């Protein structure tokens, strides 16, 4: 029993050592410089009035299905 415990310990330690050497840290990712875009925050009320449209506008033709 002591022989198999020692063998198992040695093999597990060897496997762990091989794993630590093989799996090294990954390369650093190359990130390109990107310009930021300006963003405006619009209140919901202003967006709703913009999307409402004109009630007196001429109706658009409907395309054939």
C-alpha positions as CSV (number, residue, x, y, z in Angstrom):
1,X,0.0,0.0,0.0
2,X,2.9,2.4,0.8
3,X,4.4,1.7,-2.6
4,X,1.3,2.6,-4.5
5,X,0.8,5.8,-2.4
6,X,4.3,6.9,-3.1
7,X,4.0,6.1,-6.8
8,X,0.7,8.0,-7.0
9,X,2.2,11.0,-5.2
10,X,5.3,11.1,-7.5
11,X,3.2,10.8,-10.7
12,X,0.8,13.4,-9.6
13,X,3.6,15.8,-8.7
14,X,5.3,15.1,-12.1
15,X,2.0,15.7,-13.9
16,X,1.5,19.0,-12.0
17,X,5.0,20.1,-12.8
18,X,4.6,19.4,-16.5
19,X,1.3,21.2,-16.5
20,X,2.8,24.3,-14.9
21,X,5.7,24.4,-17.4
22,X,3.5,23.7,-20.4
23,X,0.7,26.1,-19.7
24,X,2.4,29.4,-19.4
25,X,0.8,32.9,-19.3
26,X,-1.0,33.9,-22.6
27,X,0.5,36.6,-24.8
28,X,-0.7,40.1,-24.3
29,X,-3.6,41.1,-26.6
30,X,-2.9,43.7,-29.2
31,X,-5.4,46.5,-28.9
32,X,-5.7,49.1,-31.6
33,X,-6.1,52.8,-30.8
34,X,-9.8,53.7,-31.3
35,X,-11.2,57.2,-31.3
36,X,-14.2,57.8,-29.0
37,X,-17.4,59.2,-30.3
38,X,-19.4,61.9,-28.7
39,X,-22.7,60.9,-27.2
40,X,-25.7,63.1,-26.4
41,X,-28.3,62.1,-23.8
42,X,-31.8,62.9,-25.0
43,X,-34.8,63.0,-22.6
44,X,-37.6,60.6,-23.4
45,X,-40.1,63.5,-23.9
46,X,-38.0,65.1,-26.6
47,X,-37.5,61.7,-28.4
48,X,-41.2,61.0,-28.3
49,X,-42.1,64.4,-29.8
50,X,-39.5,63.9,-32.5
51,X,-40.8,60.5,-33.5
52,X,-44.5,61.6,-33.4
53,X,-44.6,63.1,-36.9
54,X,-47.0,65.5,-38.5
55,X,-50.7,64.6,-38.6
56,X,-51.3,66.7,-41.8
57,X,-48.5,65.1,-43.8
58,X,-49.5,63.3,-47.0
59,X,-50.0,59.6,-46.8
60,X,-47.3,57.6,-48.4
61,X,-48.2,54.9,-51.0
62,X,-48.2,51.4,-49.8
63,X,-46.1,49.0,-51.8
64,X,-47.6,45.8,-53.2
65,X,-47.2,42.8,-51.1
